[in-house]
Structures are given as C-alpha cells and as structure tokens.
Amino acid sequence: MARGDPPFKFENLLPYYNGAYYASVAIKGRLAATGQVEAAREVTAYQEMVTEFREAIRETAKIRQARNL
C-alpha cells in the first residue's frame, strides 16, 4: 500500500491471511523437498502466527456481527 491509500478493509483481512497461509504451505513444501529442514521449521512458526491472526479475525467478526444485531 502506498502512502495515502485508503485503509485495508476489515472484510478483506481473512481472505488476505488465508492467502498468506496457503502460500506458506507451498513454500514449506518446497523447502522440505530440497532438504532445508531448518527453513521449513521457520515457516511452521510463521504458519502458527498466521493461524492465530486468522482466529482473532474470526472472533472479531463475530463480535462485530453481534453488535450489529
């Protein structure tokens, strides 16, 4: 995003992080296939972080939806 661009919309966060997670799955597979085990472990740590973010986004969406009812 460039300076001055509008803020990223909340509704776009979950698809964005889903894409980040599945891209990391592909990267991790390639690293493991080439024997780069330590790098694959680092990707696992990244995947755990992204998974936590996705869960927080889902919980926030539930709270926002409950407030709008």
N, C-alpha and C positions, 0 to 999 in steps of 0.2 A: 504494500500500500504506500502510496506517495503522500507526502505531507499535503494536508488539505482535503484528502479524500474523506468521504463520509465514513462514520464508524461501521465496523463489521456488524451486521445484524445478528441478534441472538439466534434467530431461527436458522442461520447458516452455520452455527458453530458445530452442531452434531454431525452434519454431513462432512464438514471440514476435518474434524478429528477422526471420523470413520475412514476417510481417505488417507489420512496420515498413518493410521494404524495398519491398514491393508498394504500400504506402500512399504511399511516396515517389515511386514510379513515376507514380502518378495525379497527385500534386501537381506533379511536374516537368512532366508533360504539360500541365496547366492553365496553369502559369506560362509555358511556352513558347508556348502558343496565344495568350496575351494579350500576348506580346512582352516579357515580363520575363526577358530573357536572363540577366542577372547573378544573379537569384534562382534561376533554373534551374541555373546553374553551381554555386551553393552547395548545391543539393540533390544534384548529382552528387558533390560532396565527401562529403556525408552518406552517400550510397549506397555509396561506396567504403569508408567506415568500417564500415558495417553489414556489407558483404560480408566484410571482414576478420574481424569478430566472428563471423560465421556459420562461416567456415572454422576459426577457433580452437575454436568449439564442436564442430564435427565431429571435429577432431583430438583434442580432449579426450575425446569419446565413444569414439573408437577406443581410446585409451589405457585408459580405464576398463573397456571391454569386454575388452581383452587381460588386464587384471589379474584379472578375474573368471573367466577360463577355467581 
